[in-house]
């Protein structure tokens, strides 16, 4: 048993796990960006709908359909933020194992 070699091997394993977590974080950030982009598009649709509605009455069902999509995107954004937070905590745990 070589304590120095064991420490190096342990550090390597932790670094590999950290890289996996970083990839997960990046993937969830991309999901977050996509969700924000989609949310911006839907908010513009609502804005256009309301602008048109000032000129003439439109079907409320159409406005509700857009709003339901907004709520769906909001859930995706929330879930992505939760996953990023969990990944950051997992990373910190690994970092603590590496340092202490």
Buried (B, 14 or more C-beta within 10 A) or exposed (E): EEEEEEEEEEEEEBEEBBEBBEEBBEBBBEBBEBBBEBBEEBEEBBEEBEEEBEEEEEEEEEBEEBBEBBEBBEEBBEBBBEBBEBBEEBBEEBEEEBEE
